[in-house]
Amino acid sequence: MASRRVVVTGMGALTPIGLGVSAYWDGLRNGVSGADYITHFDASRFPTQFACEVKNFDPSLHLHKRDIRRMDLFSIYAIVAAIEAIEDAQLDFNKIDKSRVAIVLGSGIGGLKTFEDEMKKYFVENLSQCLPEGQAPKGPRFSPFFIPKMIIDIAAGHISMRYGITGPNYACVSACSTSANCIADAWMLIKTGMADVVITGGSEAAVTESGVGGFNAMKALSTRNDDPKTASRPFDKDRDGFVLGEGSGVLILEAYEHAVERGAKIYAELSGVGLTADAYHLTAPHPDGAGAAAVMRKAIESAGKQPQDVDYINLHGTSTPLGDVAETKAIKKVFGEHAYKLSLSSTKSMTGHLLGAAGAIEAIATVLAIHHQTIPPTINHFTDDPECDLDYTFNKARSKPIKVALSNTFGFGGHNVCLLFEKVE
């Protein structure tokens, strides 16, 4: 069982540059920026007043209004992306064993807006109870859906209930590495024979007052309020922080034999996974990129490949001063002279940083790069950084033969994940 091959047979995406995988790819290929001024709340008092929001999204096209009221936005995003992925894979749950289907889908933060809303209501109600002396205030009132809307595992739960899927069902949480970790777990479930099909990925809806305010307090976000569209500048000398994004990405992973037996189309093979920890700092990467280098090596080794076999890397590339340099150093450590022959890009330059959903939408971008034999660009490059001197595919997409590609994802706490995808001949 441990030698089972794992392939991608379906994908779904809700992103700041396109609703659905086709629109998402069009945005990537054409170098579209998803950044704009925040509409979810009044951000005029915040140091950062822009983000990469999902635009023109109507959940009632996909879900009943009653269900929408009982879900946080991160769950809604996850379910809609899952619906697209399942339809794309042409999965008929009446024809396959639903106990052999798993769901591993996470979020870095979960129902942040639900938490904010409930706590605001709680404090406003308490402050408003100016009662005569001796009269006790009413007890605290919370929505019965407060906890079920907020908890991170609930998105996976909703998907299982929608389709009657009874196999392994859980969420991973590892900050910005969350959905890549979920994909890695999904790969292991299929490799070890515990599942034949896994619905996996991640979702995030943290463009809220506390989300933006919290990252502002850490000085992690760009504050380029005069020019939001070009604020995400990975590997540019004048980068000043990441742009917060939201959305969801879901992939259908499947045992190769299972996919072939049911006549499924195959986008790519997930043939290697790497997992490491920096063990260095709460939020900063190891300055020499030690953990990032180790995770790429592990992914390449687990796939039985050599560094020179890799054609493209979808970089973590958040547009932070420290992170982009550390990732560049890591690539040089692993690939040596081949580092200068690699095509690289950071699609966060277009989507912003989707936190717990970043690994999933970037895995989809990597699979699509292989499928279309096209390197998506790193947009918003204006000034070279001498410490970032590799080929980052600046500003314009490029056609190129791609057989093997990596997707890097790193998270606060030092969590590192690398996924190796390859073309199925």
KOLMIDO-658109 format. One record per residue: residue in three letters; x, y, z of N, C-alpha, C in turn. Coordinates in steps of 0.1 Angstrom, whole numbers, plus 5000, padded with zeros to 4 digits. Example, Ala and Ser with C-alpha at 12.3 -4.5 7.8 and 13.67 -1.06 7.14 Angstrom:
% KOLMIDO-658109
Ala513249435078512349555078513249675078
Ser512849785071513749895071512950005079
This chain:
% KOLMIDO-658109
Met500849885000500050005000500950135000
Ala502050125006502950245008503450294995
Ser503350214984503850254971502850314962
Arg501550334967500550394959500850524954
Arg500550554941500750684935499550774938
Val499750904940498750994943498651104932
Val497451124927497251214916496151314919
Val496151434912495151534914494151514903
Thr492851504907491851474897490751584897
Gly490851684906489851794906490351904914
Met489852024911490352144918489152244919
Gly489152324930488152434932488852544938
Ala488452674935489152784940488252904941
Leu488252984952487653114953488853204957
Thr489153294949490353384951490053524949
Pro490953614953490753764951490953794936
Ile491453704928491553744913490753654904
Gly489753584910488853504902488053404910
Leu486753394907485953294913485953164904
Gly486453054909486552934901487952924896
Val488352794893489652774888490052834875
Ser489152834866489352894853489653044854
Ala488753114861488953254863490253284871
Tyr490553204881491853214889493053204879
Trp493053104871494153084862494253204852
Asp493153254847493253374838493853484845
Gly493453504858494053614866495553594868
Leu496053474871497453444873498153474860
Arg497653414849498353424836498553564831
Asn497553644834497453784829498053884839
Gly498553834851499153924860498254024867
Val497053974871496054064877496354084892
Ser496254204897496354224911494954224918
Gly494854144929493554144936493454244947
Ala494454324949494554424960493654544957
Asp492954584967492154714966491754754981
Tyr491154874982490754924995489654825001
Ile489754815014488954715021487454765021
Thr486554665018485154695018484454625030
His485054525036484354445046484154525059
Phe484854635061484754715073485354855070
Asp485154955078485755085077487255075082
Ala488155075073489555065076490355195077
Ser489555305077490255435076491155465087
Arg490955405099491755435111492955335112
Phe493055245103494155145104495355185096
Pro496555145100497755175092497655115078
Thr497054995077496754935064495354935060
Gln494954995049493555015045493154935033
Phe493954835029493654765017493954615020
Ala493354525011493554385012493154324999
Cys493354194998492954114986491654044990
Glu490554104988489254044991488653964980
Val487853864983487053794973485953894968
Lys485853904955484954004950483753944942
Asn482654014942481453964934480953824937
Phe481053784950480753654954479353654961
Asp478453564955477153554961476953404966
Pro477053384979476953254984475553184982
Ser474553264980473153214978473053144965
Leu474053154956473953084944474352934946
His474952904958475452774961474852714973
Leu474352794983473952744995472552804999
His471852735007470552785012470752905022
Lys469953005021470153115030470153085045
Arg469352985049469352935063470752885067
Asp471352805058472652755060473752865061
Ile473552965052474553075052474553145065
Arg473353165071473353235084474053155095
Arg474153025093474752935104476152905101
Met476752975092478152955089478953075089
Asp480253065093481153175091481653175077
Leu482153295072482453305058483553205054
Phe484453175063485553075059484952945056
Ser483952905063483252775059482552785046
Ile481852895043481152915031482152905019
Tyr483352975020484352975010484752825008
Ala485052755018485452615017484552525010
Ile483252535014482252455008482052474993
Val482052604989481852644975483052594967
Ala484252604972485452554965485352404964
Ala484952334975484852194975483752144964
Ile482652214963481652184953482252184939
Glu483052284936483652294923484652184921
Ala485452154931486452044930485851914927
Ile484751884935484051754933483451744920
Glu482851854915482251854901483351834891
Asp484451904893485551894883486151754882
Ala486151684894486651554894485651444889
Gln484451494887483251414883483151294893
Leu483251324906483051224916481551194918
Asp481151064916479851024919479850934931
Phe479350994942479450924955478450804956
Asn477650794946476750674946477550554939
Lys478650584933479450474927480750444933
Ile481050514944482350484951482050464966
Asp482950404973482750374987483050494995
Lys481950555001482150685008482950675021
Ser483050545026483950525038485350525034
Arg485650525021487050535016487450675011
Val486550765014486750905010487050985023
Ala488151065023488451145035488351285031
Ile488251365042488351515041489351565051
Val490351635046491351705054491451845050
Leu490851935057490652075053490752165065
Gly491652265064491852345076491852495073
Ser492152575083492152715083493152765093
Gly493852865090494852915099494252985111
Ile493053055109492453125120490953085122
Gly490253045112488953005113487953115114
Gly486853105122485753195122486053325130
Leu486953405125487453525132486253625132
Lys485553645121484453745121483353705131
Thr483053575132482053525141482453555155
Phe483753535159484253565172484153715175
Glu484553795165484453945167483053985170
Asp482053935161480653985163480053945176
Glu480353825180479753775193480353845205
Met481653875205482253945216481754095216
Lys481654155204481054295204479654295210
Lys478854205206477454195211477454175226
Tyr478354095231478454065245478754185253
Phe479854255249480254375257479254495255
Val478654505244477654615242476454585251
Glu476054465252474854435261475254455275
Asn476454415279476854435293476954585297
Leu477554665288477654805290476354875291
Ser475354825283474054895283473154865295
Gln473554765303472754725314473054815327
Cys472554935326472655035337471455015346
Leu471454925355470254885363470254955377
Pro469054975382468955025396469654935406
Glu470055005417470854925427470054805432
Gly470754695433470154575438469454485427
Gln469354545415468854455404469954395396
Ala469854265395470954185389470854205374
Pro471954215367471854215352471454075346
Lys470954085334470653955328471953875325
Gly471753745324472953665320473453685306
Pro474653655304475253675290474453595280
Arg474253655268473553595257474453575245
Phe474653445241475453415229474553335220
Ser474953345207474253265197474553115199
Pro473553025197473952885198474852835187
Phe474952925177475852885166477252945167
Phe477553025178478753085180479952985179
Ile479952885187481152795186481052705173
Pro479952655169479952575157480352655144
Lys480052785144480452865133481952895133
Met482552905145483952955147485052845145
Ile484752725150485852625151486352585137
Ile487652555137488352535124487952405117
Asp487552305124487252175118485852175112
Ile485052275114483652275110483452275095
Ala484452335088484252335073484352195067
Ala485352115073485351975068484151895072
Gly483651935084482351865089481251895079
His481052025075479952065066480051985053
Ile481251975048481351905035481051755036
Ser481451695047481051555049479551535051
Met478951625058477451615059476751635046
Arg477251725038476551755025476551635016
Tyr477651555016477751445007477651305014
Gly477551305027477451175034478751095034
Ile479851175034481251105034481551065048
Thr481950935050482150885063483650845066
Gly484550875057485950835060486550935069
Pro487950925071488651025080488251165077
Asn488051245087487551385086488151465097
Tyr489051565093489651645103490251765096
Ala490751855105491451975100492851985106
Cys493852035098495152065103495152215106
Val496052255115496252395118497752425120
Ser498452495110499852525112500052665105
Ala499252765110499352895105499352905090
Cys500252975084500252985069500552855062
Ser501052755069501352625062500152535063
Thr499052575068497852495071497452405060
Ser497052465049496452395038497452305031
Ala498752345031499752255025499952135034
Asn499852155047499952045057498751955055
Cys497552005052496451925049496651835037
Ile497251895026497451825014498551715017
Ala499551745025500551645029499851525036
Asp498951555046498251455053497451365043
Ala496751435034495951365024496751275016
Trp497951315012498851235005499251105013
Met499451125026499851015034498650915036
Leu497450965037496250885039496150785027
Ile496350845015496250755003497450665002
Lys498650715005499850635004499750505013
Thr499250525025499150425035497850335034
Gly497050365024495850285021494650315030
Met494650425037493550455046492450525038
Ala492750575026491650635018492050615004
Asp491050624995491250614980491150754974
Val490350844981490050974976490151074988
Val490751184987490751284998490451424992
Ile489451484998489051624996489851715005
Thr490751795000491751855009492052005004
Gly492552085014492852215011492652305023
Gly492252435021492052525032491252645028
Ser490852715038490052835036490352945047
Glu490153065043490453175052489553295049
Ala489153365060488353485059488653575070
Ala489953625070490453695081490653845078
Val490053895067490054035064488954105073
Thr489254115086488354175096489154275104
Glu488454345113489154445121490254385129
Ser490054275136491054215144492154145136
Gly491754095124492754035115493754135110
Val493254245104494154355099494854425111
Gly494154455122494754515133495854435139
Gly495654305141496654215147497854215138
Phe497754195125498954185117499654325116
Asn498854435116499454565117500254585129
Ala499754535141500554545153501854475152
Met501954365144503154295142504054355132
Lys503554465125504254525114504554435103
Ala503654335101503754235090503154285077
Leu502254375077501554415065502154535058
Ser502054535045502354655037501454765041
Thr502054885041501155005044501155105032
Arg501255045020501355125008499955175004
Asn499255255013497855295011497655374998
Asp498755444994498555524982498555444969
Asp498955314970499055234957498855084960
Pro497555044965497354914969497654804958
Lys497354834946497554734935498954684934
Thr499954774937501354724936501954704949
Ala501154694960501754684973502454544976
Ser501954434970502554304972503754294962
Arg504954314967506154314958507154214962
Pro506854084961507853984964509154004957
Phe510253994964511654004959512054134953
Asp511254234955511554374950512254444962
Lys513254524959514054594969513154674979
Asp512054734974511254824982510054754988
Arg510054624989508954544995508854595010
Asp507554605015507454655029506454565037
Gly506154445033505254355040504254295031
Phe503554195036502554125028501154195028
Val500354155018499054205017498054085021
Leu497154115030496254015035495253975025
Gly495053845023494053795013493053695020
Glu492053665012491053565017490653475005
Gly489953365009489453274999489653135003
Ser489653044993489752904996490252824983
Gly490952714986491452624976491152484980
Val490652404971490352264974490852174963
Leu491552064966492051974956491451834959
Ile491151754949490751614950492051534947
Leu492551474957493651374956493051234955
Glu493751154947493151024945494250924942
Ala494050794946495050694943494950674928
Tyr496150664922496250654907495350544901
Glu495450424907494650314902493150344903
His492750404914491350434916490850534905
Ala491750634902491350734892491250674878
Val492250584875492250524862491050434860
Glu490650354871489550264870488250334867
Arg488050454873486850524870486950624858
Gly488050624851488250704839488350854842
Ala488950894854489051034857490151094849
Lys490051224847491151304841492151324852
Ile493451334848494451354858495251474854
Tyr495351574864496051694861497551684863
Ala497951614874499351594878499451494889
Glu500651454891500851354902501551434914
Leu501051414926501751464938502651344943
Ser503951354939504851244941505851264953
Gly505851384959506751404970506251504980
Val506551484992506151585003507351605013
Gly507551725017508551755027507951825039
Leu508251795051507751865063508951885073
Thr509152015077510252045086509852155095
Ala510652185105510452305114511752385115
Asp511552515116512752605118513352595132
Ala512452575142512852575156513752695159
Tyr513252815154514052935155513353055162
His512153095157511553215161510053205159
Leu509253285167507853285166507353325152
Thr507853425146507353475133508453485122
Ala509653505126510753525116511253395110
Pro511653385098512253265092513653255097
His514253135096515653115099516453205089
Pro517353285093517953385084518753315073
Asp519253195075519953125064519053035056
Gly517753035059516752945052517052805055
Ala517552765067517852625069516652535069
Gly515552575075514352485075513752475061
Ala513752595054513252595040514052505031
Ala515352505032516252425024515952275027
Ala515852245040515652105044514352055039
Val513252135039511952085035511952055020
Met512652145012512752114997513451984995
Arg514551965002515351845000514551725003
Lys513751725014512851615017511851585007
Ala511251685001510251664991510851604979
Ile511951654975512651594963513051454965
Glu513651424977514051284980512851194981
Ser511751234987510651144988510051114975
Ala510251194965509751164951510751084943
Gly511951054949512950984941513551074930
Lys513551204932514151294922515451354927
Gln516051424918517351504920516951644919
Pro517751734926517451884925517451924910
Gln518251874902518351924888517051884880
Asp516251794885514951754878513951864880
Val514051954889513052054892513052164881
Asp511952194876511852304865511252434871
Tyr510352424881509652544885509452534900
Ile509452644907509052654921508052764923
Asn506852734928505952834933506352874947
Leu506952994948507553034961506553074971
His507053064984506253124995506153274993
Gly507253334990507353474986506353574990
Thr506353605003505253685009505453835007
Ser506553885002506854025001507354095014
Thr507854005023508454065036509954075034
Pro510554175041512054195039512854065043
Leu512553995054513353885058512953755050
Gly511753735048511253605043511753585028
Asp511753685020512153665006513653635005
Val514453695013515853675013516153535018
Ala515553495029515753355034515353245024
Glu514253265017513853165007514853154996
Thr515353274992516353274981517553204985
Lys518053224997519253155003518953005003
Ala517852965007517452825008517552754994
Ile517052824984517052764971518452744966
Lys519352844969520752834965521452714972
Lys521052694985521652584992521352454986
Val520052434982519552304977519952284962
Phe519952384954520052364940521452404934
Gly522252474942523552514937523452594924
Glu524252564914524252634901522852614894
His522152504896520852484890519852594895
Ala520052654906519152754911518952864901
Tyr520052894893519953004883519252964870
Lys519052834869518352784857516852764860
Leu516452764873515052744877514152864873
Ser512952834870511952934869511252944883
Leu511053064888510453084901509353194900
Ser508353184908507453294909506653294922
Ser506253414926505353424938504053474933
Thr503053384934501653424930500953514941
Lys501653524952501153614962501153764958
Ser502053784948502053924942500753964937
Met499953864933498553884927497453864937
Thr497553754944496453714953496553764967
Gly497753824971497953854985498253724992
His498353725005498653615014497353565020
Leu496953445016495653385021495853305034
Leu497053325041497253265053497053105052
Gly496053055060495852915060495352855047
Ala494852935038494452885024495552905014
Ala496652965018497752995008498252875001
Gly498652775009499252655004498352584994
Ala497052584996496052514987495952594973
Ile495752724974495652794961496952804954
Glu498052794961499352794954499652654949
Ala499252544955499352414950498552404937
Ile497352464937496552464924497252544914
Ala497852654917498652734907499752654902
Thr500452574910501552484906501052384896
Val499952314900499352214891498952274878
Leu498352394878497952454866499152494857
Ala500252534864501452574856501952444848
Ile501952334855502352204848501352174837
His500052184840498952154830499052234818
His499352364820499352464808500752494803
Gln501752434810503152454806503452604806
Thr503052674816503252814817503552864831
Ile504552944832505053004845504253124848
Pro503453134858502753254862503753364867
Pro503553484865504553584869504553624884
Thr505653694887505653774900505453914895
Ile504353974898504054104893504654214903
Asn504554334899504854454908506354454911
His507154424901508654434903509054564896
Phe509754644904510254774900511754794902
Thr512254744913513654764917514354634921
Asp515454604915516154474918516754484932
Asp516654364939517354354952518554264950
Pro519754314953520954234950520954104958
Glu520254094969520153964976519153864970
Cys518353914961517353824954517753834939
Asp518553744935519153754922518853624913
Leu517753564916517353444908516353484897
Asp515853384890514853414879513453404885
Tyr512853514889511553514896510353544886
Thr510653534873509553554863508853684865
Phe509553794866509053924869508053974858
Asn506854014863505854094856505154034844
Lys505653924838504953864826505153714827
Ala503953644824503953494823504853454812
Arg505353324813506253274803505953124800
Ser505853084788505752944784507052874786
Lys506952754791508152674794507752534797
Pro508552434792508252294795508452274810
Ile507452214817507552194831507152044833
Lys508151964838507851824842507651814857
Val508551884864508551874879508552014885
Ala507652034895507552164901507352144916
Leu507852244924507652244938506652364942
Ser505952344953505252454959505652464974
Asn506252584977506752604991505652684999
Thr505552645012504652715021505252715035
Phe505452825041506052845054505152915063
Gly505052885076504152945085504752995098
Phe504153095104504553145118504653015127
Gly505653025135505952905144507052815138
Gly507452855125508552775119508052655111
His506852645108506252525100506652545086
Asn507252435080507652435066507052315059
Val506452345047505852235039506352255024
Cys506752145018507052155004506352034997
Leu505552064986504851964978505551954964
Leu505851834960506351814946505351754937
Phe505051824927504051774916504851744904
Glu504351654896505051624883503951584873
Lys504351614860503551584849503351434847
Val502151394844501851254842501851234827
Glu502751154822502951134808501851034803
